[in-house]
Structures are given as C-alpha cells and as structure tokens.
C-alpha cells in the first residue's frame, strides 16, 4: 500500500455498524485504544471489512481538529 498520508494506524476491526449509506468502523489499536471511522457502506463492502480483519486508519494531517476545554 502506497499513500501520501504519513499518519497510518494499524489495527483490528472489532465492530462494524452497517447502515444503508454509511458504515461505522471501529478499529482497536495495538495499545488497546479504539478509533472510529465512518465510511460508505459500499467502501466497507469493497474492502471486505469484517470483525478480526486487520486494517489501517489513514489520517490526513489537514483533516484533524484539535480542541481544549
């Protein structure tokens, strides 16, 4: 896999919540934390996502928001 994005987090799919348009994908990272992404259901099907499958969360730095209380 070659991508321009340098922020890649490898994890394991632990939960999928399929909807008619979007699918919520929960990836458990090696340290035990979980990251959640919403992708199209068509993309989830094309990727063959299922519980236990390894996958990557790819984060484009220009799309990350930071906030404080």
Buried (B, 14 or more C-beta within 10 A) or exposed (E): EEEEEEEEBEBBBEEBEEEEEBBBBBBBEEEEEEEEBEBEBEEBEEBEBEEEEEBBBBBEEEEEEEEEE
